[in-house]
């Protein structure tokens, strides 16, 4: 799993228990998955279709630095299936896992559209061709 993004847990990210609000963490994950998918599929028209069970395993508190990891599980015809892990950057303790997140590629009409991709591509490799 590649960890692409780090976030610093700030006071505005906390719930009444003084720990990271789960909704804020899910928003960060959704954004990270969308950005990753946009880059992979080279299309800014992406939507989140599905997330499996979200497993909160430990807490994060103010001042923690967390990192969000994304891994491609499958390239579908119109979709990209990802897995996600969020962990504490300093301790490497897992905070949350999501086994499956399905992101869908949309065409200009807003309907699912084939993307033609079958493997992970890195931007640096696209620029060298």
DSSP file (Angstrom, degrees, kcal/mol; ACC not computed):
  #  RESIDUE AA STRUCTURE BP1 BP2  ACC     N-H-->O    O-->H-N    N-H-->O    O-->H-N    TCO  KAPPA ALPHA  PHI   PSI    X-CA   Y-CA   Z-CA
    1    1 A X              0   0    0      0, 0.0     2,-0.5     0, 0.0    70,-0.2   0.000 360.0 360.0 360.0 135.9    0.0    0.0    0.0
    2    2 A X  E     -A   70   0A   0     68,-1.5    68,-2.4     2,-0.0     2,-0.8  -0.850 360.0-147.2-100.5 131.3    1.3    3.5   -0.9
    3    3 A X  E     +A   69   0A   0     -2,-0.5    66,-0.3    66,-0.3     3,-0.1  -0.859  27.4 164.8-100.5 107.4    0.7    6.3    1.6
    4    4 A X  E     +     0   0A   0     64,-1.4     2,-0.4    -2,-0.8    -1,-0.2   0.776  52.7  46.5 -95.2 -30.6    0.2    9.4   -0.5
    5    5 A X  E     -A   68   0A   0     63,-1.2    63,-2.6     2,-0.0     2,-0.4  -0.917  54.8-163.1-127.2 141.0   -1.2   12.0    1.9
    6    6 A X  E     -A   67   0A   0     -2,-0.4     2,-0.4    61,-0.2    61,-0.2  -0.943   8.9-169.1-117.8 144.1   -0.6   13.2    5.4
    7    7 A X  E     -A   66   0A   0     59,-2.6    59,-3.0    -2,-0.4     2,-0.5  -0.984  16.7-139.0-131.3 143.6   -3.0   15.2    7.5
    8    8 A X  E     -A   65   0A   0     -2,-0.4     2,-0.6    57,-0.2    57,-0.2  -0.905  25.0-126.5-101.2 124.0   -2.4   17.0   10.8
    9    9 A X        -     0   0    0     55,-2.9    54,-3.1    -2,-0.5     2,-0.2  -0.613  36.6-176.0 -77.0 115.3   -5.2   16.5   13.3
   10   10 A X    >   -     0   0    0     -2,-0.6     3,-2.2    52,-0.2     4,-0.3  -0.621  41.0 -97.0-109.9 166.9   -6.3   20.0   14.3
   11   11 A X  G >  S+     0   0    0      1,-0.3     3,-1.5    -2,-0.2     7,-0.1   0.846 121.7  57.9 -53.5 -37.4   -8.8   21.2   16.9
   12   12 A X  G 3  S+     0   0    0      1,-0.3    -1,-0.3     0, 0.0    -3,-0.0   0.603  99.7  60.3 -71.5  -8.5  -11.5   21.7   14.3
   13   13 A X  G <  S+     0   0    0     -3,-2.2     8,-2.9     2,-0.0    -1,-0.3   0.419  87.8 101.2 -93.6  -0.3  -11.2   18.0   13.3
   14   14 A X  B <   -F   20   0B   0     -3,-1.5     6,-0.2    -4,-0.3     2,-0.1  -0.503  60.2-142.5 -93.0 153.9  -12.2   16.7   16.7
   15   15 A X    >   -     0   0    0      4,-2.8     3,-2.2    -2,-0.2     4,-0.1  -0.411  47.4 -83.0 -95.7-179.6  -15.5   15.3   18.0
   16   16 A X  T 3  S+     0   0    0      1,-0.3    -2,-0.0    -2,-0.1    -1,-0.0   0.689 129.1  62.7 -61.8 -16.5  -16.8   16.0   21.6
   17   17 A X  T 3  S-     0   0    0      2,-0.2    -1,-0.3     3,-0.0     3,-0.1   0.375 116.4-114.1 -87.5   5.3  -14.6   13.1   22.9
   18   18 A X  S <  S+     0   0    0     -3,-2.2    44,-0.6     1,-0.3     2,-0.3   0.751  82.0 112.2  67.4  25.0  -11.5   15.1   21.8
   19   19 A X  B    S-G   61   0C   0     42,-0.2    -4,-2.8    -4,-0.1    -1,-0.3  -0.818  83.0 -69.8-120.5 166.4  -10.6   12.5   19.1
   20   20 A X  B     -F   14   0B   0     40,-2.9     2,-0.3    -2,-0.3    -6,-0.2  -0.332  53.5-118.0 -58.6 126.6  -10.6   12.7   15.4
   21   21 A X    >>  -     0   0    0     -8,-2.9     4,-1.9     1,-0.1     3,-0.6  -0.511  15.3-139.5 -67.7 125.8  -14.2   13.0   14.1
   22   22 A X  H 3> S+     0   0    0     -2,-0.3     4,-2.5     1,-0.2     5,-0.2   0.837 100.6  57.6 -58.5 -36.0  -14.9   10.0   11.9
   23   23 A X  H 3> S+     0   0    0      2,-0.2     4,-1.9     1,-0.2    -1,-0.2   0.874 105.8  49.8 -63.4 -37.7  -16.9   12.1    9.3
   24   24 A X  H <> S+     0   0    0     -3,-0.6     4,-2.1     2,-0.2    -1,-0.2   0.919 110.9  49.5 -65.8 -43.3  -13.8   14.3    8.8
   25   25 A X  H  X S+     0   0    0     -4,-1.9     4,-2.3     1,-0.2    -2,-0.2   0.908 110.2  50.5 -62.9 -42.1  -11.6   11.3    8.3
   26   26 A X  H  X S+     0   0    0     -4,-2.5     4,-2.8     1,-0.2    -1,-0.2   0.870 108.0  53.4 -65.5 -35.5  -14.1    9.8    5.8
   27   27 A X  H  X S+     0   0    0     -4,-1.9     4,-2.3     2,-0.2    -1,-0.2   0.915 109.4  48.5 -63.7 -41.7  -14.1   13.1    3.9
   28   28 A X  H  X S+     0   0    0     -4,-2.1     4,-2.5     2,-0.2    -2,-0.2   0.911 112.7  48.4 -63.2 -41.8  -10.3   13.0    3.7
   29   29 A X  H  X S+     0   0    0     -4,-2.3     4,-2.8     2,-0.2     5,-0.2   0.934 110.9  50.1 -63.7 -46.6  -10.4    9.4    2.4
   30   30 A X  H  X S+     0   0    0     -4,-2.8     4,-2.2     1,-0.2    -2,-0.2   0.913 112.6  47.3 -60.0 -43.3  -13.1   10.2   -0.2
   31   31 A X  H  X S+     0   0    0     -4,-2.3     4,-2.8     2,-0.2     5,-0.2   0.926 112.1  49.6 -63.6 -44.7  -11.1   13.1   -1.5
   32   32 A X  H  X S+     0   0    0     -4,-2.5     4,-2.5     1,-0.2    -2,-0.2   0.911 111.8  48.3 -62.1 -43.1   -7.9   11.1   -1.6
   33   33 A X  H  X S+     0   0    0     -4,-2.8     4,-2.4     2,-0.2    -1,-0.2   0.893 112.1  49.7 -64.9 -39.3   -9.6    8.3   -3.5
   34   34 A X  H  X S+     0   0    0     -4,-2.2     4,-2.8    -5,-0.2    -2,-0.2   0.941 112.4  46.5 -64.6 -47.3  -11.1   10.7   -5.9
   35   35 A X  H  X S+     0   0    0     -4,-2.8     4,-2.2     1,-0.2    -2,-0.2   0.922 113.2  49.3 -61.4 -44.0   -7.8   12.5   -6.6
   36   36 A X  H  X S+     0   0    0     -4,-2.5     4,-2.4    -5,-0.2    -1,-0.2   0.921 113.5  46.4 -60.3 -44.3   -6.0    9.1   -7.0
   37   37 A X  H  X S+     0   0    0     -4,-2.4     4,-3.1     2,-0.2     5,-0.3   0.895 109.1  54.2 -67.8 -41.4   -8.6    7.9   -9.4
   38   38 A X  H  X>S+     0   0    0     -4,-2.8     4,-1.2     1,-0.2     5,-1.0   0.922 112.4  44.7 -57.2 -44.8   -8.6   11.1  -11.4
   39   39 A X  H  <5S+     0   0    0     -4,-2.2    -2,-0.2    -5,-0.2    -1,-0.2   0.922 116.3  45.6 -67.5 -44.4   -4.9   10.8  -11.9
   40   40 A X  H  <5S+     0   0    0     -4,-2.4    -2,-0.2     1,-0.2    -1,-0.2   0.923 122.6  34.4 -65.5 -44.5   -5.0    7.1  -12.8
   41   41 A X  H  <5S-     0   0    0     -4,-3.1    -1,-0.2     2,-0.2    -2,-0.2   0.510  99.6-132.5 -92.4  -4.6   -7.9    7.3  -15.2
   42   42 A X  T  <5S+     0   0    0     -4,-1.2     2,-0.3    -5,-0.3    -3,-0.2   0.896  70.6 110.6  54.6  45.0   -7.0   10.8  -16.6
   43   43 A X      < -     0   0    0     -5,-1.0    -2,-0.2    -6,-0.2    -1,-0.2  -0.961  58.0-156.1-149.3 127.4  -10.6   12.0  -16.2
   44   44 A X  S    S+     0   0    0     -2,-0.3     2,-1.3     1,-0.1    -6,-0.1   0.558  77.3  90.4 -82.0  -6.5  -11.9   14.6  -13.7
   45   45 A X        +     0   0    0     61,-0.3    61,-2.8    -7,-0.1     2,-0.4  -0.704  58.5 140.6 -92.1  89.0  -15.4   13.2  -13.9
   46   46 A X  E     -B  105   0A   0     -2,-1.3     2,-0.3    59,-0.2    59,-0.2  -0.969  28.1-172.4-130.9 141.2  -15.2   10.6  -11.1
   47   47 A X  E     -B  104   0A   0     57,-2.0    57,-3.0    -2,-0.4     2,-0.6  -0.974  28.1-117.8-132.9 153.0  -17.8    9.6   -8.4
   48   48 A X  E     +B  103   0A   0     -2,-0.3    55,-0.2    55,-0.2     3,-0.1  -0.781  33.0 173.3 -85.0 124.1  -17.6    7.4   -5.4
   49   49 A X  E     +     0   0A   0     53,-3.2     2,-0.3    -2,-0.6    54,-0.2   0.820  56.9   2.3 -97.6 -38.3  -20.1    4.6   -5.9
   50   50 A X  E     -B  102   0A   0     52,-1.3    52,-2.4     2,-0.0     2,-0.4  -1.000  44.6-169.5-157.3 142.9  -19.5    2.3   -2.9
   51   51 A X  E     -B  101   0A   0     -2,-0.3    50,-0.2    50,-0.2     3,-0.1  -0.995  20.7-143.5-133.1 133.2  -17.6    1.7    0.3
   52   52 A X        -     0   0    0     48,-2.5    50,-0.0    -2,-0.4    -2,-0.0  -0.029  57.5 -36.8 -75.9-168.9  -17.5   -1.5    2.3
   53   53 A X        -     0   0    0      1,-0.1    46,-0.7    45,-0.1     2,-0.6  -0.210  58.8-137.5 -51.6 136.3  -17.5   -1.7    6.0
   54   54 A X  E     -C   98   0A   0     44,-0.1     2,-0.8    -3,-0.1    44,-0.2  -0.902  16.0-157.2-101.0 120.6  -15.4    1.0    7.6
   55   55 A X  E     -C   97   0A   0     42,-2.7    42,-1.6    -2,-0.6     2,-0.6  -0.847   3.7-162.0-108.6 101.7  -13.3   -0.5   10.5
   56   56 A X  E     +C   96   0A   0     -2,-0.8    40,-0.3    40,-0.2     3,-0.1  -0.730  17.4 169.0 -80.2 122.0  -12.2    2.0   13.1
   57   57 A X        -     0   0    0     38,-2.7     2,-0.3    -2,-0.6    39,-0.2   0.724  58.9  -2.2-109.7 -29.9   -9.3    0.3   14.9
   58   58 A X  S    S-     0   0    0     37,-1.4    -1,-0.3    35,-0.1     2,-0.2  -0.949  73.4-102.9-153.9 172.4   -7.8    3.1   17.0
   59   59 A X        -     0   0    0     -2,-0.3     2,-0.4    -3,-0.1    37,-0.0  -0.552  15.7-147.9-100.6 164.0   -8.2    6.8   17.7
   60   60 A X        -     0   0    0     -2,-0.2   -40,-2.9   -40,-0.1     2,-0.3  -0.977  17.8-162.3-125.2 144.5   -6.3    9.9   16.6
   61   61 A X  B >   -G   19   0C   0     -2,-0.4     3,-2.4   -42,-0.2   -52,-0.2  -0.754  38.2 -63.8-122.5 168.3   -6.0   12.9   18.8
   62   62 A X  T 3  S+     0   0    0    -44,-0.6   -52,-0.2     1,-0.3    -1,-0.1  -0.233 122.2  25.3 -52.6 134.4   -5.1   16.6   18.3
   63   63 A X  T 3  S+     0   0    0    -54,-3.1    -1,-0.3     1,-0.4   -53,-0.1   0.161  89.6 128.9  95.0 -17.8   -1.5   17.0   17.1
   64   64 A X    <   -     0   0    0     -3,-2.4   -55,-2.9   -55,-0.1     2,-0.6  -0.376  52.5-141.0 -66.7 149.1   -1.3   13.5   15.5
   65   65 A X  E     -A    8   0A   0    -57,-0.2    24,-3.0    -3,-0.1    25,-0.5  -0.970  23.5-171.0-109.0 121.9   -0.1   13.2   12.0
   66   66 A X  E     -AD   7  88A   0    -59,-3.0   -59,-2.6    -2,-0.6     2,-0.4  -0.780   9.3-151.5-111.0 157.6   -2.0   10.6   10.1
   67   67 A X  E     -AD   6  87A   0     20,-2.7    20,-2.2    -2,-0.3     2,-0.5  -0.986   8.0-141.0-130.5 144.5   -1.3    9.2    6.6
   68   68 A X  E     -AD   5  86A   0    -63,-2.6   -64,-1.4    -2,-0.4   -63,-1.2  -0.898  15.8-161.5-108.5 122.1   -3.8    7.8    4.1
   69   69 A X  E     -AD   3  85A   0     16,-3.5    16,-1.8    -2,-0.5     2,-0.4  -0.851   4.8-169.6-106.9 139.9   -2.8    4.8    2.1
   70   70 A X  E     -AD   2  84A   0    -68,-2.4   -68,-1.5    -2,-0.4     2,-0.4  -0.970   3.9-177.2-127.0 139.9   -4.5    3.7   -1.1
   71   71 A X  E     - D   0  83A   0     12,-2.1    12,-2.4    -2,-0.4     2,-0.4  -0.997  27.1-124.6-137.8 133.7   -4.0    0.4   -3.0
   72   72 A X  E     + D   0  82A   0     -2,-0.4    10,-0.3    10,-0.2     3,-0.1  -0.647  27.9 174.8 -77.3 127.5   -5.6   -0.6   -6.3
   73   73 A X  E     -     0   0A   0      8,-3.3     2,-0.3    -2,-0.4     9,-0.2   0.780  63.8  -5.0 -97.3 -38.9   -7.5   -3.8   -6.0
   74   74 A X  E     - D   0  81A   0      7,-1.6     7,-3.0    45,-0.0     2,-0.6  -0.981  50.5-138.0-161.3 141.2   -9.1   -4.0   -9.5
   75   75 A X  E     - D   0  80A   0     -2,-0.3     5,-0.2     5,-0.2     2,-0.1  -0.930  31.0-172.1 -98.3 117.4   -9.5   -2.2  -12.7
   76   76 A X        -     0   0    0      3,-2.3    39,-0.2    -2,-0.6    41,-0.2  -0.358  40.0 -96.9 -94.5-177.0  -13.1   -2.6  -13.9
   77   77 A X  S    S+     0   0    0      1,-0.2    38,-2.0    -2,-0.1    39,-0.6   0.921 120.7   6.2 -68.0 -44.5  -14.5   -1.5  -17.3
   78   78 A X  S    S+     0   0    0     36,-0.2    27,-3.4    37,-0.1    35,-0.3   0.316 128.6  58.0-118.2   4.5  -15.9    1.8  -15.9
   79   79 A X  E     - E   0 104A   0     25,-0.2    -3,-2.3    33,-0.1     2,-0.4  -0.816  58.7-143.9-135.5 169.1  -14.5    1.7  -12.4
   80   80 A X  E     -DE  75 103A   0     23,-2.4    23,-2.7    -2,-0.3     2,-0.5  -0.992  19.3-150.5-133.2 126.2  -11.5    1.5  -10.2
   81   81 A X  E     -DE  74 102A   0     -7,-3.0    -8,-3.3    -2,-0.4    -7,-1.6  -0.872  20.8-178.3-103.3 128.5  -11.6   -0.5   -6.9
   82   82 A X  E     -DE  72 101A   0     19,-3.0    19,-2.5    -2,-0.5     2,-0.3  -0.810  20.7-147.5-122.1 158.9   -9.4    0.6   -4.1
   83   83 A X  E     -D   71   0A   0    -12,-2.4   -12,-2.1    -2,-0.3     2,-0.4  -0.900  20.4-157.1-117.9 155.9   -8.5   -0.4   -0.6
   84   84 A X  E     -DE  70  98A   0     14,-2.6    14,-2.4    -2,-0.3     2,-0.4  -0.991  15.3-178.3-138.7 142.4   -7.6    2.2    2.1
   85   85 A X  E     -DE  69  97A   0    -16,-1.8   -16,-3.5    -2,-0.4     2,-0.5  -0.997   9.2-161.8-134.8 136.3   -5.7    2.2    5.4
   86   86 A X  E     +DE  68  96A   0     10,-2.7     9,-3.4    -2,-0.4    10,-1.7  -0.973  20.4 171.8-115.5 131.6   -5.2    5.2    7.6
   87   87 A X  E     -DE  67  94A   0    -20,-2.2   -20,-2.7    -2,-0.5     2,-0.5  -0.934  41.3 -96.4-138.3 161.1   -2.4    5.1   10.1
   88   88 A X  E  >  -D   66   0A   0      5,-2.6     4,-2.4    -2,-0.3   -22,-0.3  -0.657  32.9-144.6 -73.9 123.7   -0.6    7.2   12.6
   89   89 A X  T  4 S+     0   0    0    -24,-3.0    -1,-0.2    -2,-0.5   -23,-0.1   0.867  94.4  41.3 -61.3 -38.7    2.6    8.5   10.9
   90   90 A X  T  4 S+     0   0    0    -25,-0.5    -1,-0.2     1,-0.1   -24,-0.1   0.891 128.3  26.2 -81.1 -40.7    4.8    8.4   14.0
   91   91 A X  T  4 S-     0   0    0      2,-0.1    -2,-0.2     0, 0.0    -1,-0.1   0.631  90.9-135.5 -98.6 -15.3    3.6    5.1   15.6
   92   92 A X     <  +     0   0    0     -4,-2.4     2,-0.3     1,-0.3    -3,-0.1   0.567  50.5 153.7  67.1  11.3    2.4    3.3   12.4
   93   93 A X        -     0   0    0     -5,-0.2    -5,-2.6     1,-0.1     2,-0.3  -0.539  49.3-116.2 -71.0 132.0   -0.7    2.2   14.4
   94   94 A X  E     + E   0  87A   0     -2,-0.3    -7,-0.3    -7,-0.2     3,-0.1  -0.527  32.8 178.7 -71.2 130.7   -3.6    1.5   12.1
   95   95 A X  E     -     0   0A   0     -9,-3.4   -38,-2.7     1,-0.4   -37,-1.4   0.787  65.0  -4.8 -97.9 -39.2   -6.5    3.9   12.7
   96   96 A X  E     -CE  56  86A   0    -10,-1.7   -10,-2.7   -40,-0.3    -1,-0.4  -0.994  54.9-162.0-156.6 148.6   -9.0    2.8   10.1
   97   97 A X  E     -CE  55  85A   0    -42,-1.6   -42,-2.7    -2,-0.3     2,-0.4  -0.988   3.4-170.7-133.2 148.5   -9.3    0.3    7.2
   98   98 A X  E     -CE  54  84A   0    -14,-2.4   -14,-2.6    -2,-0.3     3,-0.1  -0.968   9.2-161.0-133.5 118.5  -11.7    0.1    4.3
   99   99 A X  E    S+     0   0A   0    -46,-0.7     2,-0.4    -2,-0.4    -1,-0.1   0.824  74.0  19.5 -72.2 -32.1  -11.5   -3.1    2.2
  100  100 A X  E     +     0   0A   0    -47,-0.2   -48,-2.5   -17,-0.1     2,-0.4  -0.960  53.6 172.1-148.9 125.2  -13.2   -1.8   -0.9
  101  101 A X  E     -BE  51  82A   0    -19,-2.5   -19,-3.0    -2,-0.4     2,-0.6  -0.992  19.8-154.4-128.2 121.9  -14.0    1.6   -2.3
  102  102 A X  E     -BE  50  81A   0    -52,-2.4   -53,-3.2    -2,-0.4   -52,-1.3  -0.876   8.9-170.8-103.9 121.2  -15.4    1.7   -5.9
  103  103 A X  E     -BE  48  80A   0    -23,-2.7   -23,-2.4    -2,-0.6     2,-0.4  -0.915  12.4-147.2-108.4 134.6  -14.8    4.8   -7.9
  104  104 A X  E     -BE  47  79A   0    -57,-3.0   -57,-2.0    -2,-0.4     2,-0.4  -0.875   6.6-135.4-112.3 135.4  -16.7    5.2  -11.2
  105  105 A X  E     -B   46   0A   0    -27,-3.4     8,-2.6    -2,-0.4     2,-0.4  -0.719  25.1-157.0 -83.5 128.4  -15.4    7.0  -14.3
  106  106 A X  B     -H  112   0D   0    -61,-2.8   -61,-0.3    -2,-0.4     6,-0.2  -0.844   5.1-140.5-111.5 146.9  -18.1    9.2  -16.0
  107  107 A X    >   -     0   0    0      4,-2.8     3,-1.7    -2,-0.4     6,-0.1  -0.224  45.7 -81.4 -86.6-174.6  -18.4   10.4  -19.5
  108  108 A X  T 3  S+     0   0    0      1,-0.3    -1,-0.0     2,-0.1    -2,-0.0   0.740 129.3  56.9 -63.4 -23.9  -19.5   13.8  -20.6
  109  109 A X  T 3  S-     0   0    0      2,-0.2    -1,-0.3     3,-0.0     3,-0.1   0.517 117.6-110.2 -85.2  -4.5  -23.2   12.9  -20.2
  110  110 A X  S <  S+     0   0    0     -3,-1.7     2,-0.3     1,-0.3    -2,-0.1   0.543  80.6 121.3  87.7   7.2  -22.6   12.0  -16.5
  111  111 A X  S    S-     0   0    0      1,-0.1    -4,-2.8     0, 0.0    -1,-0.3  -0.711  77.6 -81.8-100.0 153.5  -23.1    8.2  -17.1
  112  112 A X  B     -H  106   0D   0     -2,-0.3     2,-0.4    -6,-0.2    -6,-0.3  -0.273  53.8-169.5 -53.5 137.4  -20.5    5.5  -16.4
  113  113 A X        -     0   0    0     -8,-2.6    -8,-0.2   -35,-0.3    -1,-0.0  -0.993  27.3-103.1-135.9 137.2  -18.0    5.4  -19.2
  114  114 A X        -     0   0    0     -2,-0.4   -36,-0.2     1,-0.1   -37,-0.1  -0.311  26.6-165.1 -57.4 140.0  -15.3    2.8  -20.1
  115  115 A X        -     0   0    0    -38,-2.0    -1,-0.1   -39,-0.2   -37,-0.1   0.625  21.4-138.6-105.1 -17.6  -11.8    4.2  -19.2
  116  116 A X        +     0   0    0    -39,-0.6     2,-0.3     1,-0.2   -39,-0.1   0.569  56.1 131.9  74.5   8.0   -9.6    1.7  -21.1
  117  117 A X        +     0   0    0    -41,-0.2    -1,-0.2   -40,-0.2    -2,-0.1  -0.704  26.0 169.3 -96.3 146.3   -7.1    1.4  -18.3
  118  118 A X        +     0   0    0     -2,-0.3     2,-0.3     1,-0.3   -43,-0.2   0.436  62.8  27.2-131.5  -7.2   -5.8   -2.0  -17.1
  119  119 A X  S    S-     0   0    0    -79,-0.1    -1,-0.3   -45,-0.1     2,-0.2  -0.976  88.5 -80.7-153.3 163.5   -2.8   -1.2  -14.8
  120  120 A X        -     0   0    0     -2,-0.3     2,-0.4    -3,-0.1   -80,-0.0  -0.458  44.8-166.1 -67.0 134.3   -1.4    1.5  -12.5
  121  121 A X        -     0   0    0     -2,-0.2     2,-0.4     4,-0.0     3,-0.0  -0.957  11.6-141.2-122.6 144.6    0.4    4.2  -14.4
  122  122 A X    >>  -     0   0    0     -2,-0.4     4,-1.6     1,-0.1     3,-1.0  -0.874  16.9-130.9-105.3 138.7    2.7    6.8  -13.0
  123  123 A X  H 3> S+     0   0    0     -2,-0.4     4,-2.0     1,-0.3     5,-0.2   0.875 107.5  59.5 -55.3 -40.4    2.5   10.4  -14.3
  124  124 A X  H 3> S+     0   0    0      1,-0.2     4,-0.9     2,-0.2    -1,-0.3   0.850 105.0  50.0 -59.4 -34.1    6.3   10.5  -14.7
  125  125 A X  H <4 S+     0   0    0     -3,-1.0     4,-0.4     1,-0.2    -1,-0.2   0.856 108.1  52.4 -72.5 -34.7    6.1    7.5  -17.1
  126  126 A X  H >< S+     0   0    0     -4,-1.6     3,-0.9     1,-0.2    -2,-0.2   0.872 107.8  52.5 -66.3 -36.4    3.4    9.2  -19.1
  127  127 A X  H 3< S+     0   0    0     -4,-2.0    -1,-0.2     1,-0.2    -2,-0.2   0.742 104.2  56.4 -73.5 -23.3    5.5   12.3  -19.5
  128  128 A X  T 3<        0   0    0     -4,-0.9    -1,-0.2     1,-0.2    -2,-0.2   0.500 360.0 360.0 -86.5  -4.2    8.5   10.3  -20.8
  129  129 A X    <         0   0    0     -3,-0.9    -1,-0.2    -4,-0.4    -2,-0.1   0.468 360.0 360.0 -94.5 360.0    6.6    8.7  -23.7
